[in-house]
Amino acid sequence: MISQDFLPKEEPDTAAVVQASFQHDGVRLELGATILHVERRGSAILVTYEAGGERREAIADQLLLGAGRAPNIEGLGLEQAGVAFNKQGVTVDDRLRTTNPHIYAAGDVCSRYQFTHAADALARIVVQNTLFFGRKKMSALHIPWCTYTAPEVAHVGLNARDAVAAGINVSAFTVELKDVDRAVLDGETDGFARAVVRQGTDKLVGLTIVAAHAGEMIGEAVQAMNHGIGLGSFANTIHPYPTQAEVLRKLGDTYNRTRLTPTVKRVFERLLAWRR
């Protein structure tokens, strides 16, 4: 059974594709489990845990523990410098200034997006704002993220669920990878691309790609959001054939077809009849 607890930041059908792939590869997922005890038995590791109200055991060769991270701010004298901080990190404004206006911060220590590429983007803001009198804002960034599973999940902006929760009226357009020739040739048809736009427009609110190389493809959507390029314009971008990135052009085509309303269709029918 597909659980919505898997990849909780993604929409259920996005998580479902990856979870099904895991299960196909023989990966057993125990979601919502509580670890009770870990011990070594010879060369093996025994993990005792509770899941679904039952006490269970698993034997493994290796144990990987995701411990998270904490900001390394001890011993820096931030209090003396007048720089506010808490257990999440250093406090900054939208231009990455700390509470001491002469000190800026960038990277994981002040960002909720704890990615290497996000840290690089924030560092560029700091350089522009400190050395070149810039007025760049962190809130203006469209930061993508990618979950490196098989298939990968790449995302930028809001998905439809989060947009609705934020009070934004949206429309979503989806193209399955099974409709993309290169994906069929590669045998990688489990996945899709989905664009979310403001209702009644082609203004992108977010875009999700579930594909083998989704992380390599999401940059086109980031560029579009950075420059206010609408979803309809994706149809004008020529991709080499065959490539899986064609799914983005197909998304543009899918949106453009919705513009052929019954009224527009009647006008074209009359125009073509007259031209005959």
C-alpha positions as CSV (number, residue, x, y, z in Angstrom):
1,M,0.0,0.0,0.0
2,I,1.3,3.5,-0.9
3,S,1.8,5.7,2.1
4,Q,1.6,9.5,2.1
5,D,4.3,9.5,4.8
6,F,6.9,8.7,2.2
7,L,8.5,11.9,0.8
8,P,6.0,14.0,2.8
9,K,7.1,17.3,1.1
10,E,5.9,16.0,-2.3
11,E,2.4,15.3,-3.5
12,P,1.1,11.7,-2.9
13,D,1.3,10.6,-6.6
14,T,4.9,11.9,-6.8
15,A,5.9,9.9,-3.7
16,A,3.9,6.9,-5.1
17,V,6.1,6.6,-8.2
18,V,9.3,6.5,-6.1
19,Q,7.9,4.2,-3.5
20,A,6.7,1.7,-6.1
21,S,10.2,1.8,-7.7
22,F,11.8,1.0,-4.3
23,Q,9.4,-1.9,-3.8
24,H,10.1,-3.2,-7.3
25,D,13.8,-3.2,-6.4
26,G,13.2,-5.2,-3.3
27,V,13.5,-2.3,-0.8
28,R,11.3,-2.7,2.2
29,L,10.1,0.5,3.7
30,E,9.0,0.8,7.3
31,L,7.3,4.2,7.7
32,G,6.5,5.7,11.0
33,A,8.7,3.2,12.8
34,T,10.3,3.8,16.2
35,I,13.7,2.3,16.9
36,L,13.8,0.5,20.2
37,H,17.2,-1.1,20.3
38,V,20.3,-1.7,18.1
39,E,22.9,-4.3,18.8
40,R,25.7,-6.1,17.0
41,R,25.5,-9.9,16.6
42,G,28.7,-11.2,15.2
43,S,29.1,-9.5,11.8
44,A,25.5,-8.5,11.6
45,I,23.5,-5.7,13.1
46,L,20.1,-6.4,14.8
47,V,17.6,-3.5,14.8
48,T,14.5,-3.8,17.0
49,Y,11.7,-1.4,16.2
50,E,8.0,-0.8,16.6
51,A,5.7,-0.3,13.6
52,G,2.0,-0.6,13.2
53,G,1.7,-1.4,16.9
54,E,4.0,-4.4,16.6
55,R,7.5,-5.1,17.8
56,R,9.7,-6.2,14.9
57,E,13.3,-7.0,14.1
58,A,15.5,-6.5,11.1
59,I,19.0,-7.8,10.4
60,A,21.5,-5.8,8.4
61,D,25.1,-5.7,7.3
62,Q,25.4,-1.9,7.7
63,L,23.4,0.8,9.5
64,L,23.0,4.3,8.1
65,L,21.8,6.9,10.5
66,G,20.5,10.3,9.4
67,A,21.3,12.5,12.3
68,G,20.5,15.9,10.7
69,R,22.7,18.9,11.3
70,A,23.2,21.8,13.7
71,P,24.7,25.3,13.1
72,N,28.4,25.6,14.1
73,I,28.2,29.0,15.9
74,E,29.8,28.2,19.2
75,G,32.8,30.3,20.2
76,L,32.4,32.9,17.5
77,G,31.6,35.8,19.9
78,L,28.3,36.5,18.2
79,E,26.8,38.0,21.3
80,Q,29.7,40.5,21.6
81,A,29.3,41.4,18.0
82,G,25.5,42.0,18.4
83,V,24.6,39.2,16.1
84,A,21.3,37.5,17.1
85,F,21.1,33.7,16.7
86,N,19.1,30.7,18.0
87,K,19.4,26.9,17.7
88,Q,18.4,27.1,14.0
89,G,21.2,29.5,13.2
90,V,22.0,33.1,12.6
91,T,19.1,35.6,12.2
92,V,19.2,37.6,8.9
93,D,16.9,39.9,7.0
94,D,15.9,39.5,3.4
95,R,19.2,41.0,2.2
96,L,21.1,38.6,4.5
97,R,22.2,41.2,7.0
98,T,22.5,40.0,10.6
99,T,21.3,42.2,13.5
100,N,24.7,43.8,13.2
101,P,24.2,45.8,9.9
102,H,28.0,45.4,9.1
103,I,27.9,41.6,9.2
104,Y,26.2,39.4,6.7
105,A,25.6,35.6,6.7
106,A,25.1,33.0,3.9
107,G,24.6,29.3,3.6
108,D,23.1,26.6,5.9
109,V,23.6,28.8,9.0
110,C,20.9,31.2,8.0
111,S,18.7,29.4,5.3
112,R,15.9,27.0,5.5
113,Y,17.1,25.6,2.2
114,Q,20.2,23.7,3.3
115,F,21.6,22.7,-0.1
116,T,25.0,23.4,-1.6
117,H,23.4,25.2,-4.5
118,A,21.3,27.4,-2.2
119,A,24.4,28.4,-0.2
120,D,26.1,29.4,-3.4
121,A,23.2,31.5,-4.4
122,L,23.1,33.2,-1.0
123,A,26.8,33.9,-1.2
124,R,26.3,35.7,-4.5
125,I,23.7,37.9,-2.9
126,V,26.1,38.8,-0.1
127,V,28.9,39.7,-2.6
128,Q,26.5,41.9,-4.5
129,N,25.0,43.6,-1.5
130,T,28.2,44.2,0.4
131,L,30.7,45.0,-2.4
132,F,28.5,46.4,-5.2
133,F,25.8,48.3,-3.3
134,G,23.2,45.7,-4.4
135,R,19.7,45.4,-3.1
136,K,19.3,41.7,-3.8
137,K,16.7,39.8,-1.8
138,M,16.7,36.2,-0.6
139,S,12.9,36.0,-1.1
140,A,13.3,36.6,-4.8
141,L,15.2,33.4,-5.3
142,H,13.5,30.3,-6.9
143,I,15.5,27.5,-5.3
144,P,15.1,24.0,-6.7
145,W,15.7,20.8,-4.8
146,C,16.2,17.3,-6.0
147,T,15.8,14.0,-4.2
148,Y,18.3,11.6,-5.7
149,T,16.3,8.4,-5.7
150,A,15.5,6.3,-8.7
151,P,13.7,7.9,-10.3
152,E,14.8,11.4,-9.1
153,V,12.3,14.0,-7.9
154,A,13.1,17.6,-8.7
155,H,11.0,20.5,-7.7
156,V,10.9,24.3,-7.8
157,G,8.2,26.6,-6.4
158,L,4.9,25.4,-5.0
159,N,3.1,22.2,-5.9
160,A,-0.7,22.3,-6.3
161,R,-1.4,21.1,-2.7
162,D,0.8,23.8,-1.1
163,A,-0.4,26.5,-3.5
164,V,-4.0,25.8,-2.5
165,A,-3.0,25.8,1.2
166,A,-1.4,29.3,0.6
167,G,-4.7,30.5,-0.8
168,I,-3.6,30.6,-4.5
169,N,-6.0,29.5,-7.1
170,V,-4.1,27.3,-9.5
171,S,-4.4,24.9,-12.5
172,A,-2.1,21.9,-12.9
173,F,-0.9,20.4,-16.2
174,T,0.7,16.9,-16.3
175,V,2.6,15.0,-19.0
176,E,3.5,11.4,-18.3
177,L,6.9,10.1,-19.3
178,K,5.2,7.2,-21.1
179,D,4.3,9.9,-23.7
180,V,7.9,10.9,-24.2
181,D,9.7,8.8,-26.9
182,R,13.1,8.9,-25.3
183,A,11.7,7.7,-21.9
184,V,10.1,4.8,-23.8
185,L,13.4,4.0,-25.5
186,D,15.2,4.1,-22.2
187,G,12.6,2.0,-20.4
188,E,12.2,4.8,-17.9
189,T,8.5,5.6,-18.2
190,D,7.7,5.7,-14.5
191,G,7.3,9.4,-13.9
192,F,5.9,12.7,-15.1
193,A,6.3,16.4,-15.3
194,R,3.7,18.7,-13.7
195,A,3.4,22.4,-14.0
196,V,1.3,24.5,-11.6
197,V,0.1,27.9,-12.9
198,R,-2.0,30.7,-11.5
199,Q,-5.6,30.0,-12.6
200,G,-6.5,31.7,-15.9
201,T,-2.9,32.4,-16.8
202,D,0.3,30.6,-17.7
203,K,2.3,32.2,-14.9
204,L,4.3,29.4,-13.3
205,V,3.8,28.8,-9.5
206,G,5.9,25.6,-9.4
207,L,7.0,22.6,-11.4
208,T,7.8,19.1,-10.4
209,I,9.6,16.4,-12.5
210,V,9.8,12.8,-11.6
211,A,12.3,11.1,-14.0
212,A,15.6,9.4,-14.1
213,H,17.5,12.7,-14.6
214,A,15.0,15.1,-13.2
215,G,17.7,17.1,-11.5
216,E,19.3,17.8,-14.8
217,M,16.0,19.0,-16.3
218,I,14.6,21.3,-13.6
219,G,16.9,24.2,-14.4
220,E,14.8,25.2,-17.4
221,A,11.8,25.7,-15.1
222,V,14.0,27.8,-12.7
223,Q,15.1,30.0,-15.5
224,A,11.5,30.5,-16.6
225,M,10.4,31.5,-13.2
226,N,13.4,33.8,-12.8
227,H,12.4,35.7,-15.9
228,G,8.7,35.5,-15.8
229,I,8.4,33.2,-18.8
230,G,5.0,31.5,-18.9
231,L,4.3,27.9,-19.4
232,G,2.9,28.5,-22.9
233,S,6.3,29.6,-24.0
234,F,7.8,26.2,-23.2
235,A,6.2,25.0,-26.4
236,N,8.6,27.3,-28.3
237,T,11.8,25.7,-26.9
238,I,13.2,23.2,-29.4
239,H,14.8,20.2,-27.6
240,P,17.0,17.7,-29.4
241,Y,15.1,14.6,-30.4
242,P,14.9,12.2,-28.7
243,T,15.5,13.5,-25.2
244,Q,13.5,13.2,-22.0
245,A,13.6,17.0,-21.6
246,E,11.0,17.1,-24.4
247,V,8.5,16.5,-21.6
248,L,8.8,20.2,-20.8
249,R,7.9,21.2,-24.4
250,K,4.9,18.9,-24.2
251,L,3.8,20.6,-21.0
252,G,3.7,23.9,-22.9
253,D,1.7,22.2,-25.7
254,T,-0.7,20.8,-23.1
255,Y,-1.3,24.3,-21.7
256,N,-1.7,25.9,-25.1
257,R,-4.4,23.4,-26.1
258,T,-6.6,24.7,-23.3
259,R,-6.6,28.1,-24.9
260,L,-8.6,26.6,-27.8
261,T,-12.0,27.4,-26.1
262,P,-15.3,26.6,-27.9
263,T,-15.6,30.2,-28.9
264,V,-12.0,30.4,-30.3
265,K,-12.7,27.1,-32.1
266,R,-15.8,28.4,-33.8
267,V,-13.9,31.6,-34.9
268,F,-11.2,29.5,-36.5
269,E,-13.7,27.2,-38.1
270,R,-15.4,30.2,-39.7
271,L,-12.1,31.7,-40.7
272,L,-10.9,28.5,-42.4
273,A,-14.2,28.0,-44.1
274,W,-14.0,31.5,-45.5
275,R,-10.5,31.0,-46.7
276,R,-11.5,27.9,-48.7
